[in-house]
Amino acid sequence: MSTQTQEKLSTVDGGMVDQWPEPEVVKNIVGNKHGRFINRELSWLEFNRRVYEEAMNPAHPLLERLRFLSISASNLDEFYMVRVAGLKGQVASRVRGVNPDRLTPAQQLQAIAAKVNALAADQHRCLEVLLEEMDREYIQLVGPEALSTEDQSWLHTQFRQNIFPILSPIAVDPAHPFPFIPNLGFGLVLELAEGADHETMVALVILPSQLDRFIRLPGEGIRFIALEKVVLMFLDMLFPSFELISSGTFRVIRDSEMEIDEEAEDLVRTFESALKRRRRGSVVRLTVDDDISEDLLYFIQAQLDVSKHDVFCFHGMIGIADINELVVDDRPDLLFPPYRARFPERIRDYGGDCLAAVKAKDILVHHPYESFDVVVQFLRQASQDKNVVAIRQTLYRTSEDSPIVQALVEAAEAGKSVTAMVELKARFDEEANIGIARKLERAGAQVVFGFIEYKTHAKLSLVVRREGGTLKSYAHLGTGNYHPVTAKIYTDLSFFTCDPDICDDVLQIFNYMTGYAKPTNLKKVVISPLSLRSFLRQQINKEIEHAKAGQPAGIWLKLNSLIDAAVIDALYAASQAGVKVKIVARGICGLRPGVPGLSENIEVKSIVGRFLEHSRIACFGNGHELPSRKAKVYISSADWMPRNIDRRIEAMVPIENPTVHRQVLDQIMGANFKDIAQSWILQADGTYTRCPKEPEMFSAHQFFMTNPSLSGRGSALTTGGRAKKKRKTRSK
């Protein structure tokens, strides 16, 4: 990791503390022993603990609890690959950056280790509890001792035909050097002896990722056995004539950050090379089971060059992220009831003609309660419409078989002007995005990769259609990704409009991404890194002015993460001026709410449940009590983090149509603030407390799943929970 990148991590990723002047009221705060910012990494660990807590939530079906546990473990793996690896790089290079919470990299690593040890231990205890409950439901994870003769015979055949040909027994000695073990590599380390009088040797069996971690056994009931147990059962096939003395399982996590030469001439080739380097990153975490002998542990630790502080030893199974393989479809009674997203009624009213519906009125689609198919249909219709002459599209994350990409391919092959802005720096999707880019190029689309120094994270589509001798544009701006799979589990917003000002702004943004033509006069859309920071400051300051003038003042926010130090200080100043600030921050939050003399007018909650809260919304009272029809409402692709505000292309768009305005402010924000069932309240010390249980707890997720009439039909909910009168006629 380069020194330049390490400095960025230490000074920018947490938020530069001098980006905005520190408010006088903040300077004068005394007695806050915690400091005014919560550490980013520790806040993320608190979020992942909330995910883990859902695995312990008896209100969820059993196999869904197992899935939550798997997600929590997988999250922790990625945290080590990226965040912990970055901190270790800072320590190794003696980087001395300014961090808003004033913790040094070494202090952060120490605090992280303590929290991770506790969380990982809880995860393993949770797994034992869930396996016991699953056993009572006749879903079993068994060991070799529980296998019948028929089971053993079946496994022997399976091993011989489908496992043995893939495995490579590796002896480690001067003639056979220790092999490279890739990131997330998992395997067995063995002490073997050839007969009673021979010296022992150390050997490895790396279990390839192409093999399932758990093998389902035939017969009645649902039974699995772990792959590593099966390998040990038939070890004599891999090492004939050798006797097993001792064994252990281990798993490695490597630094997965990539360094990109900012002068790289060919960005695609650079990324392909960087992806190969990623697989060879240094080991930042070694996990072993507690059956491993001291000698084998010392051997594997020395060969991987891992500090003892980065070795984690657990009783039972390691690599518990893999347990999602035990979530079987043939026990639907142990899963969430199936949910089928509805297609937006507004577009049904126009016979499925997306462009006609948008031309009549702005439309907001609330995923996953409303189907992502509408986004696909919007682009597919554009690709097939003979009057559509051009399509522009950003692609940050999507699936390799994406219907979005296929629609763009069809449009390009039909001779339309198609421009795709493909972001190669979408972490862990770089390889897939390279393939998508080449597929689009082969079809004749113009493919660009944006800026080397910025990620393009904005979610934008622009369709240009010839109508009556003139050109008319239709735009889609979203808070989520153009990904049909995540759209089923992420709560996001898709906004469709043909507002000339917004469409012209979107066109300028595309020109900026493709030709560095910096926008000079955006009328409505705000973008980072050019104007978002100053715009947020302006809106917060206006609320402060309203409060000082004795007018109602309020700010409602819904974000994934809030860690920008300057923005947080501005919110502190707003609180001190009397502005009521309410925040739903699903993940990381560096703001301390409810601190006397600092943030007593700020409330922060987090919602973690069946769906992943992902939409970003900002509402400003504008001199009126929230919720108000005169409030300013915006949706955005950007979280309030330094990387989003300063180092990414992001877009924030105003919601001005009265119907859509009410939908966002009254329904979506109202339901989120009213939620109790899946809500956690952030305390001033950085910990979270689950909302107390009530006889009939309101769930925002359940509310939107069971109220199909809400979409685009006006207001049905306020924060007080009162239902507004239904209109007798449909809103036009």
N, C-alpha and C positions, 0 to 999 in steps of 0.2 A: 504494500500500500504506500503510495507516494506521500511525502511530507505535505505537499499542497493539499491533498485530499484529507489527510489527518487534521490539518488546520481547519479545513472546512467543517469537518465533523465536530470539532471541539468548539468552534466559535459561531458557526451559522446554524447547525442543525438544532440547537436548543434555542436559538434566537439571539441576535446581537442585542446586548442590553443598551447600546447607545444609538439605536436606530431612530428612536424618537426621544425627545427630552424626557427625563424621568419626572413624573408629576411631582410638584412640591409636596402635595399631601402624602405621597408615597415616601419621599425623602424624610418626612417628619415622623413616620411611623416608628414607634419604639416598643420594645417588649414582645415582638413576634419572634419567639425562639426558633421557629422553623424556617425563617426566611420567607420572602414573599412568593417564591416559585417552588413548585413541586418538580422534582427531577423527572425528566422525560422517561428514562429507562425504568425507574421505580414505578412510575405511573402506568407504564405499559404492563409491568408485571402484575399490578393490581387489576388491570383489565383481564389479563389471562387467568387470574384467580377467579374472577367473576364467571368466565367461561367454564372453568373447572367446577365451580359451585353448581352450575346447571347439571353436571353429571351426578351430583348428589341430591338433585331436586326431585322428590318423589312424585311431583305433579306431572313430570314428563314420563312417557312410555319408556320401558326398560332399555330397549335397543337404541333409542334416541339419547338416553343418558350415556350409553357406551360411545355413541358418536361424539357427544360433547367432550368426553374424556380424550378421545383420539384427536379432536381438533385442538384441545388445550396442549397436548403433548407435541403435536406438529407445529403449533405456534411457537412453542419454546425452542424447538429445533431451529426454526428460521431466525428467531431472536439471537441465538448463538452464532449462526452463520454470518449474520450481518452486523447487529449492534454490538455484541460482545467482541466480535472479531475487530471491529473498528476501534473500540476502547483499548484493546490489547495492542493494536498498532500504535495508538497514541502513546501508551506507556513505554513501549519498546523504543520509540523515536524521541521520547522525552518532550513531547509536545506540551506546551504550556498555554493553552487557549483559555479565554474567558468564558465561563459557563454561567448562565443566568442564576442557577441555584447554588453556585460557588463550590460545587463538589469537583475535585480533581478526577481525572480518569481512574487513578488508582483507588480513590475513595468510592467511586461509583462501582468499580469491579468488586470491591469488598462488600458493599451493600447489596449488590446483585446476587453474589454468591450466597449470602444468608437467606435472601428471599427465595432463590431458586432451590436451595436445599430443602426448605420447608415445603414449597409447592410440589417438588418432584416426589418427596416422601408421601405427601397427601395423595398425589396421583396414583402411586402404587398401592396405597391402602384402599383407595376408592376402587381400583381394579379388582382387588380381592373381594370387596363387598359386592360389586356388580357380577363377578363370576359366580359367587354363591347364589345370588338371586336368579341368574340365568340357569344355573343347575336345577333350581326348583321349577323352572319353566321348560326343562328338558332340552336346554341348549348347553352343551358341555364342551369345555376345553380339557381334554384328557391327556394323561401321560402314558408312557409305554406299559406301565404296570396294569393299566385298566383295559388293555387290548385283549380281545379273544384270539384264538388260533386263526379264525377266519380273517379277523382284522389284520393280523400280522402277515398272513399270506397275501392279502390284497395290497397292503403297503409295500411288501417286498416287490411285487410286480410293478407297482407305480414307481417305486424308487428306481428299479432297474431300467424302466422304459422312459420315464419322464424327468428324472432328477439326476441320476448318475451320469448321463452323457454331458451334462452341463457343468458339473463340479470338477474342480482341479485340486487334487491333493498336493499341498506344497510343504515340503520339508525345508527347514531353515538351517543352513550351515554355510561354511565358507564357499561352497560350490553353488549354493542356492540362496542368493541374497533375499532379504526381506522384501516382499512385493509391495507395490504401491496399492494402497487401499483408498478407494474414492470417497468423496463426501457421502455421508449416510451409509458408508460401507458397514456391513454387518457380517460377523462370522464367528467361527470357533477357533480357539487356540488350544492345542493339545500337547500333552506330554506322553510320549509313546516309548515303548521298549520292545526290541525284537528278541524275545526269549528272556528267560530269567537272568542270564549271565551277561547280557549286553548293556551298554550304557544307554541312557535315555536320550531321546531327541525331541526337539520342539517342531511342531507342524501346525499348519493353518488350513482351514477350509473356509473360503470366502463364499457366502451365500448370495448368489447374483440377484439383483433386483427384478430380473425377469421371472423369478419363481415366486409364487404366492408364499407369504409368511406362514399361512395356516392351511392345512390340507383337510378338506371335509371327508369324513369317513362314510362309507355306505351303511345301509341298514336303517332301522327305525330310529326315530329321534333325530336330533341335530347334534352331531359330534364333530369336533375338530381336534387336530393334534398339530403342535408347532413344528415347523420345518426342521429346526435345530435338533429337536428330539428324534425325528426320523433319521437324520444324518448320523446321529450317535448310535441309533439302533443298528444301522448297516455300515458302520465304520470299517468293518473288516473287508468290505468290497473296495474301499478307497485305499486302505493300508493293510493289505494281506500280510499275515504272519506277524503283525505288530499287536502288542497288548496296550490297552489304554490305561495309563497310570492316573492321570487327572485331566480335567478339561474346564473350560470357561467360555462364556460368550462375551463378545465385546462389540462396540459400535462407535464409530468416529463421526465427528462433525467438523468440517473444515471451513475456513474463511472463504466465503462465497462472494465477497465484493470484487468488482472488476475495475481495473484501471484502463481508461481509454485515452490514447494520445490525442490531445485536442487539435493537433495538426494532421491527423490521419486523413489521407486523401480518399481512401476507399473505406467508408464506414462499415459496409457489410463485411468485407474481409477482416477488418479490425475486430468486429464483434465475434466472428467465427473463431478467430485466434484467441480472443479473451475468454470465450466459453471453454476452450480447452484448458486455459490457465486456471480457470475457476476450479476445475476438477482436481487441481494439484495444490490448492491453497493449504496453508498450515493448519494443523489440527488444533482446534480451540476447545474441544470437549471429548473426553473418552469415557464411555459408560461401560461398566462391567457388572456381571452378576456376582453375588457374594459367595458363590461356590468356587470361584477361581482361587487357585493357590497363590501364595505370596510370590513364589518363583515365577509363575506364568504372568502374574500382574506386572512384576518388575520388568520382565522380558518385553511384554507388549508396550509398556509405558516407555521404556528406553528406545525401542525400535521406532516408535512414532514421535519421539522427542516431545513428550507431553509433561508439563509440570504436574507435580502431585496435587496442586490446587485445582487442576482441571480434570481430575479423575473423580468420577462419581460411581459409587458402588451401591447396588440395590438388591434387595431380596426379591427373588422371583424373576419375572419377565423384564427384559430391557427392550427399548425400542417400542414403547407401548402406543406410539402413533399408528402402528400397523393394525391395531385391534379393530379398526373400522372394517376389516375383512370379515369380522364376525357378525356384522349387521346384515342379516339375511332377509330377503324379500318374502320368504314363505312363512313368516310370522307377522303378518300385517297388524295383528292385535297388539304387538309390542312396538309399533311405529306410530308416528303422527298420522292421523287420518289423512288420506289423500286430499290434496287441495288443487282444484283446477281454476287457474286464473281466468277471469272473464274478459271478453273482448270489449273494448270501449263502446258504450252505447251510442255516443255521438257519431262514431264512424259507421256503426250499423245503420243509423238513420239515413246515411247517404249511400246505402248499398255496398259498403266496404270501400268506397272511393275516398282514399285518404286525402288526396289533394283537394277534392271538392269540399270535404269537411273542414279542412284547415282554412281554405279560402273563405268559408262562411264565418269562421270564428276560431280564435286560439283554442288549442286543446292541451290539457295536461293529463298525462297517463301515469298512474301510480303503480309502479311495479313493487312486488310481484303479484299484487292483488289484481292488477290488470295485465293482460298478456303482452309479453315482449314481441309477440307476432305482429303487433301494429307497427313497430319500428321496421321489422323485416318487410312488411307489406308496403310501407311508405317507399322504401328503396326499390323493392321489386316492381312496384307499379311505375316508379320513375324510369326504371331500366327498360320497361316494355312500352312506355308511352311514346309514340312517334313524335309528339310535340316537345318532349323533354330534350334539351340540347346539351346540358352539362350537369354533372354531379361532382360535388366535392365532399370528401369524407375523411375524418380522422379515425385512426385505429390504434388504440393503446393496448387493450387486451381483448382478444376474442378467441373463439375456438378455431382449430385448424380446418374443420369442415363447416365453417360459419356460413349461414345463409346470407349474411350481410356481404361477405366477400364474394359469394357466388353471384349475388345480384349485381355487384360492381363489375365482375367479370362479364356477365351477360350484357351489361350496358356498354362496356368497352368494345366487346365483339360486335355489338349492333351499330357501332360507329359514333357513339356519343363521346363527348369530351369528359373523361373521367380522371380526376386527380385524387390520389390517395396519399394522405399524410400518415405514414406508418412509423410508429415510435419503436426504435430498436432497443431503447434503454428501459423497457418495461420489465422490471426485475423478475427473473425466472420464466419470462415469456419471450426472451430475446430470440431463442432458436426458432420457435414457432413463427414469430413475426418476420424473420428472414425468409422462411418458406412462403408466407403469405405475400410478401413483397414480390418475390420472383413469380408467383402465380399470377399476380395482377399485371406485372410487366409483360409476361407472355401473352396476355389477353389484349395488350395494347393500351393499358392505363398508364398515366404518368404517375410514377411513384417517387415521392421525396421523403427524406428522413429528418427534416426539420433542422434543429440547431444542435450542434455538438455540446454546447454549454448548458442548454435547457432541455428538459423533457417536455414533450407535448402531451399534456394530460387533459386538455380540453376535449369535451365530447360534442362534436359539431358535425352536422350534415347540411349541405346546401344543394337544392335542386332548382335548376333554371329551366323554365318552360316557356315556349312561344305561345302567346295567347293574343289573338286579334291583332297581329302585326307588331306587338311589343313583347318584351321579355318580362316575365313575372317570376319572382323567386319565392321558394318555400324553405324554411329552416327548421332543423331539429337541434335543440340544445338539451343535453342530459347531464345528470349528476353521476351516472354510472358508466359502465363499460358497454361496448357493443358485443356483449357475450351472452349467447342464448342460454347457457347453463347457469351462470351466476345470477342472471336476471330472474331465475325462479326462486332464489333464496335471499337476494339482496333487496332491501327497500330503497328504491330509487325513483327519480322523477324524469319523465320525458316531456319536454315542452315543444309543441309544434306551433309555428306561426308563419304568416306571410306578411307581417308588419314590415313595410318598406325600410324603415330605419334599422330595425334589427337585422334584416337580411343584408342590407348594405354593410353593416358593421361586420357581420360574419364573413362577407366577401373580402373585406379589407384584412380580416384576421388570417384568412387563407392565403392571401397575397403576401402577408408578412411571413407566414411559415414557409411558403414556397420560393419567394424571391427577396426576402429581407426588406420588403417595402413597408416600413414602419407606419402604422396607422396614424393619421394626423388629426382626424376629426370624428372619432367614434361618438355616435349620438346617444346610444343607450347601453350597449354592452361594455362591461368593464373587463379588462384583461390584465393578467400578470405576465411578465414582471413589470409592465409599463405603468399601470395606473391603479392596480388593486390596492396596494398599501395606502396610497394617499386617499383613495376613495373610502376605505374603511375608517381611516382617521377622521375624514370629513363627516361621515355619517354619525360616528360616535360623538364627535364634538357638537354636532347639531342637537343631539339628545341632551348633552350637558347644558347647552344654551337654553333649551326648553325648560329644563329643571330649574336652572337659576332664575328664569323669568317667571317661575311659579306655575308653569304649564305642565300637564301630564307628560311624562317621559318614560320610555321603556324600550328595552331591547330583548328580543327573543331570538335565540340561536339554536340551530341543530347542526351538529358537526360530528365528524369522526374523531378529530383530534384538534386540540387547542393548546399550542405550546409557544407561540410567538411571544417573546418577552415584551416587545413594544406594544403589541395589541393588548396583551393582558394588563399592562400598566395603564393603557387608555381605558380599559373596562374598570380598573380600580378607581381611576379618576371619575368615571361616570358614576360609580357607586357612591363615592364621596359627595358628589353633587346631588344625590338623591334619585338617580336614574335606577329604576327597578330592572334588574337583569336576570333573565331566566335562560338557562342553557341546558340542552340535552347533548352531552358529549359521550358518544358510545365508547370510545377507546381511551386515548391519552388526554389528560388535562393537566396543564402546569399551573393553573390558577387555583388559589386557595380561597374558597368561598366562606362567607360568614365570619370573617376575622374582624373583631371590633376595631374601628378606626381605619380599616382598610377595605373590607369587602362585605360589610354587613348587609348590603342590598343585592347581593349576588347569590343565586341558588344554582347548583349544578347537579344533574342527575345523569345516570347511564341506564340504557335499556339493553338487556341481553336476553335473547329468547330464540324462538323457532327461526326467525328471520334475522339476517344481519343488517342492522340499521346503517345505511350508507348514504342517504340523501343529505345534501348540504343546503340549509335554508337560513336566511338572515332577514329579520323583521325589525323595523324601526318605527316607533310610535308616531313620529312626525308631528309632535304637539298634541297627540290624542292618546287616550287610554287604550292599551292593547287588550283584546283584538279590536281593530277599528278599520272601517272601509277606507279611511284616509291614510292608513299606515303604508310605509314603503316596504315592499316584499321582494326579495331576490332569491333565486336559486343559483347554485354554482357547482362547478366541478372541483372547487378548491377547498381544502381544509385550511384552518388558520395556523399554518406552520410556516417557518421561514422558507423551506424548500418549495412550498406551493406558491408563496407570495413573491419570492425573489428568484427562484431558479427553475420555474416551470411555466409553460404556456397554459394558462387557465382562463376560464370565461365565467363571468357572473352576469346574469340577465334579469332585468326587472319584470315582475309579474303585474301587468296593468289591467288586463281584462277582468271585470268585476267578478264574474263567475269563478274563474281560475284563482283569483285573489282570495276569495272566500274559501275555496277548496284547500288552498295551502295554509292560510292563516287560521281559520276556524276549525277545519276538519283535521288536517295533518298535525299541525302544531298543537291544537287543542287536545287531540287524542294522546299525543306524546306526553304532554304535561300532566294529563289526567291518569296516565298509566300507573298502576301500583303492582300488578302481578309480576312484572319482569323488571322493575326499576330498583336501582341502587342510588343512594344519596351520598355525594362526596362530602366528606368531613374536612375540616380545616387542616388536619394533620396528614391528609393525603390518603386516608383509608376510606372505604365505602361501607355503608350500612344498608342492608336490604330493607325495602319498605315493609313496615309491619303488615302481617296478614290481616285481612278483613273478610267477613262472611261472603261478600260478593265483590271480589277484587276486579277492577277494570283492567282489561288487557287491550292495548292498542292493536296488537296483532290480531287478536280475536275479533275486535271491533270491525276492522277493515275486511276481514275474511267473511264476516256474516252480514255485511251491509252493502250488497252489490248496487244499490240505488244511489250511492254517494257520488260516484264519478261524474264530475261536470254538472251536477244537478243542484248546485247551490249548497248552502250551509246546513249541516245537520248536527253539529256539535260545537260547544264552546268549552272553555276550560272549566266552567262551572258545571258542565254536564247537562245543561238544559237543552232540550231539543227545540229548534226554531220551527215555526209553522211551515208546513210544506206548501210549495206554490201549487196553485190549481192548474197552471199551464206550464209546459216545459220551457225552460229558459232558452232563449235563442241566441 
